[in-house]
Amino acid sequence: MRRFDEIFQIAADRKGGAGALEALLKSPAPVEELARRPASDWLQEMARAVFQAGFSWTVIETKWPGFRAAFDDFDVNRVAFYHDEDVDRLLSDPGIVRNGRKIQSVIANAQMLRDLQAETEDVSGHLARWPVTEQNELVTMLGKRGAHLGGNTAMRVLRQMGWDAYVTSGDVSKRLILEGVVDKPPTSKTAMKAVQGAFNTWHKDSGRPMTQISQVLAMSVA
């Protein structure tokens, strides 16, 4: 496995130099800023990621004001208590994508966030302050307790929220394979543990946020 500065140089050579590469990199949100965001923001990003999966992102974004209206601005305490009549209402709402399983997932994820709030007394703070060196555990928890948050979906939710997340996209996976971290796109527990270990090493050695490390890995092959 190469040092991060070597991978950075590979990416820089592809993007027109170190300065050009740095200009493309994004920074995560400050942890305490993220901790102050309402639970509705988390539910909204979960819903967006679930509905975008396997569908046109442009269509989802165009319809998003309709989603916000249909789901009561993603108020966790309201959505968590939706009943059959609410599901029927949503299934007949032309302002959203009327996919029954995905609609049910929004309700289930609201219930998860409500439960986490009861357990931690501060669900946003709990998620925001989760150690970035233990992202794999956070993603696993969201996948087990949430709905339709498996694979890269939970990672994309974290990234969209501004959490300092890496995402095992196709390009990131290619670099991980080239570095010998995994031998194929990671999906198993063992592979994801190896990925977390590699990112932790690069994070410690470079002092860079996981978000930027992930971006650099992707741009080193694309």
C-alpha positions, 0 to 999 in steps of 0.5 A: 500500500502506497503512502498517501503522498504518493497517491496524491501525486498520482492524482495531481499529475492527472488533474494538472498539478497539486494546486489544481487538485487542491482546488477540487477537494472539499472539506467536511462540516465542523463537527459542532456545526453538524451536531446542531442540525435538526434530526429532520436534516438527517431524515431528509438526506436518508430519504434523498439517498434512498430515492436516488438509488437506481433512479434519475437524480435529476428527476428526484431533485426536480421533485424534491419540493414535492417530497418535502411537502408530502413528508411534512418537511421530514419532521421525525416525530410526525413521519415516525407515526405515519399510518396506513392512510398516510402511506395511501396518501403518499402513494397517490401523490403525483408530486413524489416518486410513488415507490411503496418500498421507498416510502416505507423506508422513510417512515422506518428511518424516522422511527430509527432516528426517534429511537436513537434520540430516546437512547442518546438524548441528542441524535444529531450530536451522537451521529456528528461526534461518532469517530471518523476512524470508526466509520465502518461501525457507524455505517453498519449500525445505520444499515442494520437499524435503518431501511435501505441504507446498505451498501454505499447509501449510508456513506453518501448520506454521511457525505451529503450531511457534511460528515467526514466520510469516505465513500467506496465508489467505483473509482475509490474501489479501483484505487483500493484494489490497486493498493492491495487493500482489497481484491475486489469492490468491498462488500464483506465485513472483512473487506470493509474492515480492511478499507477502514484500516487503510483510510485510518492509516492515510488519515493519520499519516497525512492529517487530511480529512477522510473526505479529501482522502476519498476524493484523492483516491477517486481522482487518482484513477479517473 
